[in-house]
Amino acid sequence: FFGAARNIDEGGSLTIIATALIETGSRMDEVIFEEFKGTGNME
């Protein structure tokens, strides 16, 4: 999914805007946050 823009000729860029909930007590929220926290280029 994240490489979708690169797979299209003259595709340009792909922008994804998201939020993450942390310190909610949910283990799933923590797992998702840890997985994606290093992938962003804007915080």
MDTraj code that builds the backbone (N, CA, C; nanometers):
import mdtraj as md
import numpy as np

residues = "PHE PHE GLY ALA ALA ARG ASN ILE ASP GLU GLY GLY SER LEU THR ILE ILE ALA THR ALA LEU ILE GLU THR GLY SER ARG MET ASP GLU VAL ILE PHE GLU GLU PHE LYS GLY THR GLY ASN MET GLU".split()
xyz = np.array([
    [0.0820, -0.1204, 0.0000],
    [0.0000, 0.0000, 0.0000],
    [0.0857, 0.1258, 0.0000],
    [0.1900, 0.1287, 0.0851],
    [0.2713, 0.2493, 0.0954],
    [0.3537, 0.2749, -0.0305],
    [0.3764, 0.1736, -0.1102],
    [0.4487, 0.1920, -0.2347],
    [0.3578, 0.2160, -0.3542],
    [0.2300, 0.2380, -0.3300],
    [0.1322, 0.2505, -0.4384],
    [0.1656, 0.3618, -0.5360],
    [0.2068, 0.4770, -0.4878],
    [0.2354, 0.5900, -0.5770],
    [0.3561, 0.5613, -0.6644],
    [0.4487, 0.4823, -0.6160],
    [0.5687, 0.4520, -0.6938],
    [0.5410, 0.3487, -0.8022],
    [0.4339, 0.2739, -0.7887],
    [0.4027, 0.1695, -0.8852],
    [0.3250, 0.2195, -1.0057],
    [0.2899, 0.3468, -1.0070],
    [0.2136, 0.4053, -1.1169],
    [0.3062, 0.4968, -1.1963],
    [0.3061, 0.4823, -1.3282],
    [0.3881, 0.5707, -1.4111],
    [0.3504, 0.7153, -1.3842],
    [0.4502, 0.7973, -1.3580],
    [0.4309, 0.9387, -1.3269],
    [0.3303, 0.9565, -1.2130],
    [0.3386, 0.8672, -1.1142],
    [0.2416, 0.8652, -1.0052],
    [0.2539, 0.9778, -0.9053],
    [0.3682, 1.0423, -0.8987],
    [0.3827, 1.1506, -0.8020],
    [0.4064, 1.0974, -0.6628],
    [0.3334, 1.1500, -0.5675],
    [0.3545, 1.1084, -0.4295],
    [0.2234, 1.0636, -0.3664],
    [0.2366, 0.9936, -0.2576],
    [0.1218, 0.9444, -0.1830],
    [0.1275, 1.0066, -0.0444],
    [0.0239, 1.0769, -0.0070],
    [0.0188, 1.1424, 0.1232],
    [-0.0828, 1.0725, 0.2118],
    [-0.0375, 1.0350, 0.3299],
    [-0.1261, 0.9723, 0.4271],
    [-0.1183, 1.0539, 0.5556],
    [-0.2321, 1.0978, 0.6032],
    [-0.2376, 1.1728, 0.7284],
    [-0.3099, 1.0849, 0.8297],
    [-0.2485, 1.0672, 0.9459],
    [-0.3087, 0.9793, 1.0460],
    [-0.2797, 1.0308, 1.1859],
    [-0.3562, 0.9825, 1.2788],
    [-0.3312, 1.0099, 1.4199],
    [-0.3183, 0.8773, 1.4926],
    [-0.2518, 0.8801, 1.6055],
    [-0.2357, 0.7591, 1.6858],
    [-0.2703, 0.7901, 1.8304],
    [-0.3440, 0.7000, 1.8906],
    [-0.3748, 0.7124, 2.0327],
    [-0.2691, 0.6353, 2.1106],
    [-0.2113, 0.6993, 2.2112],
    [-0.1129, 0.6317, 2.2950],
    [-0.1536, 0.6465, 2.4407],
    [-0.0961, 0.5620, 2.5229],
    [-0.1243, 0.5595, 2.6666],
    [-0.2737, 0.5429, 2.6951],
    [-0.3397, 0.4576, 2.6161],
    [-0.4818, 0.4306, 2.6367],
    [-0.5031, 0.3059, 2.7216],
    [-0.3955, 0.2313, 2.7441],
    [-0.4081, 0.1053, 2.8159],
    [-0.4350, -0.0117, 2.7231],
    [-0.4568, 0.0160, 2.5956],
    [-0.4836, -0.0893, 2.4978],
    [-0.3519, -0.1388, 2.4394],
    [-0.3272, -0.2671, 2.4503],
    [-0.2048, -0.3249, 2.3954],
    [-0.2021, -0.3087, 2.2427],
    [-0.3173, -0.3204, 2.1785],
    [-0.3222, -0.3068, 2.0326],
    [-0.2815, -0.1665, 1.9888],
    [-0.3267, -0.0639, 2.0594],
    [-0.2860, 0.0734, 2.0271],
    [-0.1351, 0.0882, 2.0361],
    [-0.0752, 0.0298, 2.1392],
    [0.0702, 0.0383, 2.1569],
    [0.1445, -0.0344, 2.0448],
    [0.0956, -0.1518, 2.0067],
    [0.1602, -0.2290, 1.8996],
    [0.1561, -0.1516, 1.7683],
    [0.0411, -0.0966, 1.7354],
    [0.0268, -0.0194, 1.6114],
    [0.1159, 0.1038, 1.6153],
    [0.1186, 0.1739, 1.7273],
    [0.2021, 0.2926, 1.7405],
    [0.3494, 0.2583, 1.7234],
    [0.3956, 0.1534, 1.7899],
    [0.5362, 0.1143, 1.7799],
    [0.5729, 0.0746, 1.6373],
    [0.4801, 0.0117, 1.5674],
    [0.5068, -0.0323, 1.4304],
    [0.5256, 0.0850, 1.3353],
    [0.4481, 0.1901, 1.3536],
    [0.4485, 0.3000, 1.2578],
    [0.5249, 0.4245, 1.3017],
    [0.5677, 0.4335, 1.4257],
    [0.6264, 0.5588, 1.4733],
    [0.7554, 0.5971, 1.4009],
    [0.8279, 0.5037, 1.3477],
    [0.9509, 0.5354, 1.2766],
    [0.9325, 0.5605, 1.1281],
    [0.8110, 0.5485, 1.0786],
    [0.7904, 0.5593, 0.9341],
    [0.7505, 0.6988, 0.8884],
    [0.7089, 0.7832, 0.9792],
    [0.6618, 0.9168, 0.9415],
    [0.7760, 1.0133, 0.9160],
    [0.7516, 1.1127, 0.8351],
    [0.8510, 1.2161, 0.8118],
    [0.8006, 1.3521, 0.8578],
    [0.6865, 1.3538, 0.9272],
    [0.6324, 1.4767, 0.9845],
    [0.5584, 1.4387, 1.1116],
    [0.5873, 1.5075, 1.2199],
    [0.5214, 1.4743, 1.3464],
    [0.4616, 1.5969, 1.4078],
])
top = md.Topology()
chain = top.add_chain()
for i, resn in enumerate(residues, 1):
    res = top.add_residue(resn, chain, resSeq=i)
    for name in ("N", "CA", "C"):
        top.add_atom(name, md.element.get_by_symbol(name[0]), res)
traj = md.Trajectory(xyz[None], top)
